[in-house]
Structure formats: structure tokens, C-alpha cells
Amino acid sequence: MTDETVVAAVVAALVAAMAASQLPLLLIRLPEPAEPAEGKPRYADLALTPRLSLWCALVAGVAAGVIGGVLGLAASLPAWIYLSAIGVGLSFIDWRTKLLPRLIVAPSYGVVAAVLVIAALATSDWESLLRAGIGLVATFGIFLLMWLVYPKGLGYGDVRLAGVLGMALAWQGWPELVIGLYAAFVFGGIIGGVLSGLKIVDRKGYPFGPFLMFGAWFAVVIGPTVTDWLG
């Protein structure tokens, strides 16, 4: 690793960890669902999970640090630091409640878009910004179509989250976008199948948000290698 990537990795890890450690405070302030599912914990109860701040900080720090080590001081790095921090929180919430809170996901469009616009202004990389816009529309559209065709297999929260991730992944490149979406379904199918076989999750419906987040992270980490391999 060069000095630049070391700095990027350390800064990304520290910022993401500090942000993710605030998840319990965020959970306490989230309004409860209007029609909570029977047997699902309340957000306020989730906030009391032992060592939640520590685990969120650790996972987000590692995730963002690895991305920082791959991207270096790239203009898009702040977007991935943000997504690493909220991604851990969203994955935890979705895994426990099968919900991706709109009040976290919806504002993320504005945050990620603003970061990428600033990145384009700083680097004059308008091609990547255009690609990010196309990626947002295409990914959101594909997931919306899947939700309309089979709403039991995909939650609308997943549709919202897919749009944000599609925007960020497309900025990095088309290979990252394709890999991210493909990996989400592959990991979701394999890991979900194993967990359902072990009776840990319901095979008829388990959270997809964590796999979307992991697929996006996986794509950013291996994306440069795939791009180099493809020439």
C-alpha cells in the first residue's frame, strides 16, 4: 500500500466507526412503524442491544477502511464512508425487523448525490456523474419492476436502497454495478439458503438489505481487479 492508500484507509475507518457508533441514538429517535409486524422488536428496544455501538463501529470501520485502502483518496471515498456507516445500521435493523427505515434510506439519495456532484466538480469527471445518474435510474427501475411483479419476494425498502447503491456503484464503473447486484443475489441465495436450512431464518422471506450492502462493498473491493483483468 502507498502512503496515500494508508491515509485513506485510516481516515475512512475512523470516520465510519465514529459515525456508526451513534446507531443506538439514531434508533431511539426513529419513529416506530405505523403497523409494526407481530413479534418484531421496536426500534427503541433494538437500541438497548448490548455492545451495539461497539460492534457497529468495528464493522463499519473495517468495511470503510478496506474500501479506503482500495480507492485511496478518491473523490468518491466520502460517499463510501457514509454508506459503510449507515449500511451497518440498516443491515442490523433489517435483519431484526425486516424493515429498512425510509427516514434513513431516503435522505441518503441526497447525501450520496451531493458528494458525487462535488466529486465531479473537483475532478471534472462528468462522465462518472452521468453514469451514476443512469445507474440510479436503471437499478431503481429494475428493482421496482421486480417488486411490482412479486412483492412478497422483495420489500419496497430494498427498492429504495438499491437505487442509492446503484448510483454509488455506477460512479465507480459499470463492472462494479453489475458485480454488486449479482453478488447480492448470489450471496443472498447461498447464505440465505444455508441459514434457512439451519432454521435461523424463514426460508419464505428473509431480509435482503444486508446482502445488498455486502454485494456493494464486495464490488468496490474487487472492482479494480476485475476492471484490470478485463483490460
C-alpha positions in Angstrom: 0.0 0.0 0.0 1.2 3.5 -0.8 1.2 6.4 1.7 -2.0 7.7 0.1 -3.9 4.5 0.5 -2.8 4.0 4.1 -4.0 7.6 4.9 -7.3 6.9 3.1 -7.8 3.6 4.9 -7.1 5.0 8.3 -9.3 8.1 7.8 -12.1 6.2 6.3 -12.1 3.6 9.1 -12.0 6.2 11.9 -14.8 8.4 10.4 -17.1 5.5 9.6 -16.5 3.9 13.0 -17.3 7.1 14.8 -20.5 7.7 12.8 -21.7 4.1 13.1 -21.2 4.1 16.9 -24.1 6.6 17.1 -26.6 4.0 15.8 -28.3 3.5 19.2 -29.0 7.2 19.4 -30.5 7.1 16.0 -32.7 4.1 16.8 -34.1 5.8 19.8 -35.1 8.8 17.7 -36.7 6.8 14.8 -40.5 6.8 14.8 -41.9 3.3 15.2 -43.7 1.7 12.2 -47.4 2.7 12.0 -48.3 -1.0 11.7 -45.5 -3.0 13.4 -45.2 -6.6 12.5 -46.2 -9.1 15.2 -43.3 -10.3 17.1 -40.8 -7.8 15.7 -38.8 -5.7 18.2 -39.3 -2.0 18.5 -36.5 0.4 17.4 -36.2 1.6 21.0 -35.7 -2.0 22.1 -33.0 -2.6 19.5 -31.1 0.4 20.7 -30.6 -1.4 24.0 -28.8 -4.3 22.4 -25.6 -5.0 24.4 -22.4 -3.5 22.9 -24.3 -2.4 19.8 -22.2 0.8 19.4 -19.0 -1.2 19.6 -20.0 -3.8 17.1 -21.4 -1.2 14.6 -18.2 0.9 14.9 -16.0 -2.2 14.4 -17.8 -3.5 11.3 -18.2 -0.1 9.7 -14.6 0.8 10.4 -13.3 -2.4 8.8 -15.6 -2.0 5.8 -14.7 1.6 5.2 -11.0 1.0 5.9 -10.8 -1.7 3.3 -12.6 0.5 0.7 -10.2 3.3 1.6 -7.3 1.0 1.0 -8.7 0.1 -2.4 -9.8 3.5 -3.6 -7.2 5.7 -2.0 -8.0 9.4 -1.7 -10.6 9.1 -4.5 -13.2 11.8 -4.8 -16.0 9.3 -4.2 -14.5 7.9 -0.9 -16.7 10.1 1.3 -19.8 8.5 -0.3 -18.5 5.1 0.6 -17.6 6.1 4.2 -21.2 7.3 4.6 -22.6 4.1 3.1 -20.4 2.0 5.2 -21.6 3.7 8.4 -25.3 3.7 7.6 -25.0 0.3 5.9 -24.1 -1.4 9.1 -27.1 0.2 10.9 -29.5 -0.6 8.1 -28.3 -4.2 7.9 -28.8 -4.6 11.6 -32.3 -3.1 11.6 -33.4 -5.0 8.5 -32.1 -8.3 10.0 -34.1 -7.8 13.2 -37.2 -6.2 11.8 -37.3 -6.9 8.0 -37.6 -3.1 7.5 -35.3 -0.6 6.0 -36.4 2.7 7.6 -37.4 5.3 4.9 -36.1 8.1 7.2 -32.6 6.7 6.8 -32.7 5.5 3.2 -34.5 8.4 1.5 -32.1 11.1 2.7 -29.2 9.0 1.6 -30.1 9.8 -2.0 -29.4 13.5 -1.3 -26.2 12.8 0.7 -24.6 10.5 -1.9 -25.8 12.6 -4.8 -24.3 15.8 -3.2 -21.0 14.0 -2.6 -20.8 12.8 -6.2 -21.7 16.2 -7.6 -18.9 17.8 -5.5 -16.6 15.0 -6.7 -17.4 15.8 -10.3 -16.8 19.5 -9.7 -13.5 18.8 -8.1 -12.3 16.4 -10.8 -14.2 17.4 -13.8 -15.3 13.8 -14.1 -18.7 14.4 -15.6 -18.7 11.0 -17.3 -18.8 9.3 -13.9 -21.5 11.6 -12.7 -23.7 10.8 -15.7 -23.0 7.1 -15.3 -24.1 7.4 -11.6 -27.4 9.0 -12.7 -28.0 6.3 -15.2 -27.1 3.7 -12.6 -29.5 5.1 -10.1 -32.4 5.1 -12.6 -31.7 1.7 -14.0 -31.1 0.0 -10.7 -34.2 1.6 -9.1 -36.3 0.7 -12.1 -35.2 -2.9 -12.2 -35.8 -3.5 -8.5 -39.2 -1.6 -8.8 -40.2 -3.9 -11.6 -39.2 -7.0 -9.5 -41.2 -5.6 -6.6 -44.3 -5.0 -8.7 -44.1 -8.5 -10.2 -43.5 -10.3 -6.9 -43.9 -8.0 -3.9 -43.6 -11.0 -1.5 -40.0 -11.6 -2.6 -38.7 -8.1 -2.2 -39.6 -5.2 0.1 -40.0 -1.7 -1.1 -37.2 -0.7 1.3 -34.9 -2.9 -0.8 -36.0 -1.0 -3.9 -35.1 2.4 -2.3 -31.7 1.1 -1.0 -30.9 -0.4 -4.4 -31.2 3.0 -6.1 -28.7 4.6 -3.7 -26.2 1.8 -4.1 -26.7 1.7 -7.9 -25.8 5.4 -8.0 -22.6 5.0 -6.0 -21.6 1.7 -7.7 -22.1 3.2 -11.2 -19.9 6.1 -10.4 -17.1 3.6 -9.8 -17.8 1.9 -13.1 -20.2 -0.5 -14.9 -18.3 -3.6 -13.8 -18.8 -2.6 -10.1 -22.5 -2.0 -10.7 -23.0 -5.4 -12.3 -20.8 -7.2 -9.8 -22.6 -5.5 -6.9 -26.1 -6.5 -7.9 -25.1 -10.0 -9.0 -23.1 -10.6 -5.8 -26.1 -9.5 -3.7 -28.4 -12.2 -5.2 -25.7 -14.9 -5.1 -24.7 -14.3 -1.5 -28.4 -13.8 -0.6 -29.3 -17.1 -2.2 -26.4 -19.1 -0.8 -26.2 -17.7 2.7 -29.9 -17.3 3.0 -30.4 -20.9 1.9 -27.9 -22.2 4.5 -29.5 -20.1 7.3 -33.0 -21.2 6.3 -31.8 -24.8 6.3 -30.5 -24.3 9.8 -33.8 -22.8 10.8 -32.2 -19.5 11.6 -34.3 -17.5 9.1 -37.6 -18.2 7.5 -37.0 -19.7 4.0 -40.1 -17.9 2.7 -38.8 -14.5 3.5 -35.6 -13.2 5.0 -34.0 -9.7 4.9 -32.3 -8.8 1.6 -30.8 -5.4 2.7 -27.7 -6.9 4.3 -26.9 -8.8 1.2 -27.4 -5.6 -1.0 -24.9 -3.8 1.3 -22.4 -6.6 1.3 -22.7 -7.0 -2.5 -21.9 -3.3 -3.0 -18.9 -3.5 -0.6 -17.7 -6.6 -2.4 -18.0 -5.0 -5.8 -16.0 -1.9 -4.8 -13.2 -4.0 -3.2 -12.7 -6.4 -6.2 -13.9 -4.0 -8.9 -10.5 -2.6 -9.8 -9.1 -6.1 -10.1 -11.9 -7.1 -12.4 -11.6 -3.9 -14.5 -7.8 -4.5 -14.9 -8.5 -8.2 -15.9 -11.0 -7.1 -18.5 -8.5 -4.5 -19.8 
